[in-house]
Amino acid sequence: VMGFGWVSLYLVRMGIAPVLGLIMEEFNLSYAMAGLLFSVVLFSYTLMQLPSGNLGDRFGRRKILIVSTVLWFLFSIATAVAQTFMVLVIIRFFTGLAHGTYFGNDRPTIVAFTPKDKMGQGQGVSFMGLALGFFLAVFLAGMIAEYTQNWRWVFVVFSFPSLITSFLVFKYIREPKKSSEGVQAGHAPP
């Protein structure tokens, strides 16, 4: 489930790469403005790393994972309907914030439910989703845009796996238990 979450995250994040030229044409963007649009997700994603872990500690990792995936579903749809460059930049900024909440909460969830002797394997299986999502985003976005003759459909199509991720987390992921010291249950403090 966590690996599929990474697939859906990277579809939304990297789906912009193959269609950036079309977006540049539509909004009459310079290369610098296109660079801003492409990188604003990464900037806000980075800003959200520390707060996301704190949010998970406070409200529960499962809840944060569900909220983050629903949010990037909504922001993907919003990307598809944005009518100005500035609105698009703002939407992508908030997309990065939603993405940033995933990383700080999926890692501890994986740690809590992966047997200690398979910890590397559990982390590796989850992160395979990152590479697969990156590949699928770049591979499919151009095909979708070419078939529909519209870059916006990329974000409509890519929004649905995040909604599926929300459902899968809701249905299959339990809230990780914590010991009285605040350490994940079953694991010794460092």
N, C-alpha and C positions, 0 to 999 in steps of 0.2 A: 504494500500500500504506500509506504514512504517513497519507494522507488518510482511508482507511478506518479506520485506527487511531484517529484523532480521532473519527470517527463512533461507534465502539464505546465509546470512553472517555466521550463525552458522553451516550450512552444510559444507561450505568451511573451517571454523576454526576447527571444531571438528571432521570432517571426518577422520582426521589423527589418532585419538585415537584407533579405533578398528584395524587399519592396521599397527600400529607402529611396531609390532613384525615382520611383513613381510618386512618392510622397514629396520629394524635392520638386518635381515638376508641378504637382498640384498646388503646393503652397509657395512656389517660386523661392526656394531656399538656397542659400549659399552652402558651400561645403562646411563652413564653420557652424552654421545653424543646424545642418544635418548631423554634425558631430555632437552638438548639444542634445538634440533629440535622441540620438542613439545612446548616449552615455548617461543621461539623467536618471535612468532606471538603476544603473550601477551605483551612482552617487547616493541615491536615497536608500538603496539596498544596504550599502555600507553603513549609513547613518543608523539604520534600524537594528543592527546586530546586537548591541548591548541592551537596548530597551526590550527587544523581543524576548530575550531570556528572562528578564525581570517580569515581563507580562505573563510568561508561562509559569514562573514560580508563584506568582500572585493569583492568577485566575485559573490555572490548569493548562497543561500543554495540549491536551485534546481539544479544548475549547478554542485555544489560539490557532491550532492547526485548521480547525473547521472555519473559523472566521477568516483567516488569511486566504484560504482557497476560494471561499465565496467572494471575498473582496477582489481577488485578481480575476475571477470570472466577470464581475461587474465592470472592472476597469478595462478588461479586454473588449467587452461590448462597447464601453464608452470610447475607447480608442477608435473603434469602427465608425462611430457617429460624430466624432469631433469635426467641427467646421472651421476652426482657425488653428494656426500654428501654435499660438500661446496656450490655447485650451489643450491641444495635443501634448505639449510639454508638461503641463500641470497633471494631466491624466497619467502620463508615463512616470512622473515623479511619484505619484501615489501608488502606481503599480509596483514600483521598486520598494516602497514602504511595506506593502502587502507581502511581496516576495521575501523581504528581510525578516518577517516574523516566522517564516517557515524554518529556516536554517537553525535558529536558536532553540527550536522546539522539537524538530524531528530527530536531531542527534540524541538528546537525552531519552526520547521515547524508544529509539532503537536500542540504546544501552540498557534500558530497563527490561526489555523483552527478549534480548538476545542472550543465549547461554554464554557464560564467560569464556569458554574455550572456543567459541565461534565469533567472537566480537569483531575481529577484522573482516571476516566473511560477511557478517551482517551489515557492517558499514559499507563494504565494497558493493554488495548487492544493491543497497539503497542508492549509492552514488553512480551506479551504472545508469540509473534513470536520468541523471544529469547529462551524460554523454549521449544517450539515446534521444533525449528531448532536444538537445542541440542539433544533432543530426537531422531528426525529423522536421524541426522548424525550418532549417535552411533548405532541406530537400523539398518539403511540401509547400512552403510559402510561395515560392516562385511558380510552382505548378498551379496552385489555387488562383493566384493573381492572373496568370496567363489564361486559365480556363474561364474565369469570371470576368476578365478584363477590368478588374477593380481590386486594388490593394486592400480595401476595407473588409472584404470577405475573409481574408486570412485571419483576422482577429475574431470574426464571428465563429468561424470553424474552430479555431484554436481555443475559444472560450469553453467549449463543452467538456474537454477532458478535466478542466479544473473543477467543474461542477460534479463530475463523476468522482474526482478525488475527495471532495467534501463529503459525498455520500459514503464512500468507502471508509474514510476516517470515522465518520459518525457510526457506521455499522460495525466495524471490525477492530477499532483501536480503543483500548481501555486507557483510562488515566493512569500514568505510571505512579506507583506507590512511593512514598517517601518515608525514610526512617525518622526517628525523633530528632536526629542531628541535621536533617535536611539533605542527607545523602541519598541517592537513589537506592531503593531497597535491593538487597542482595549484592551490593558492591561496597567494598571497603573504601574509606576515605583515602586520598592520596598520601 
